[in-house]
Amino acid sequence: MFNGSVDDDGDGEFNTAQGLARYGWLHVVESLAERDITKFKAVLDSPAAEVFTHLTYMADYTALQKQLIRQANNG
């Protein structure tokens, strides 16, 4: 899920753009830093467990939001 992927639209889903996989984790760092290069160091200095917990939360939150939207559209 996080191997060279990027969350382009902030929806918690990480998709590798063609030709950008060579940047590896930079896409994840960029997403967590809200595309603000001045925040990259803060992300990179964060403990791995904290980063992975946040990424897991983002994925779970997005899945729940999508589920709620589907239910609202079907009900």
C-alpha positions, 0 to 999 in steps of 0.5 A, spaced: 500 500 500 505 504 501 511 502 496 512 508 492 505 511 492 502 517 493 495 520 496 494 525 490 487 528 493 488 527 500 483 521 500 487 516 504 488 512 498 495 511 495 496 510 488 503 510 484 503 515 478 506 512 472 514 514 472 514 517 479 515 510 483 522 511 483 521 516 488 519 511 493 517 514 500 517 521 498 510 521 496 508 518 503 512 524 506 509 529 501 502 527 503 504 527 510 507 534 510 501 536 506 505 538 500 509 543 504 517 542 503 518 546 510 514 540 514 518 534 511 523 534 516 518 534 522 515 528 518 522 524 517 524 525 524 517 522 527 518 515 530 516 510 525 510 507 529 507 514 529 508 515 522 505 508 521 499 509 526 497 515 522 497 512 515 493 506 518 488 511 521 488 515 514 486 509 511 481 506 516 478 513 516 477 514 508 474 507 508 469 509 513 467 515 510 466 512 503 462 506 506 458 512 509 457 515 503 455 509 499 450 508 505 447 515 504 447 514 496 443 507 497 438 509 502 
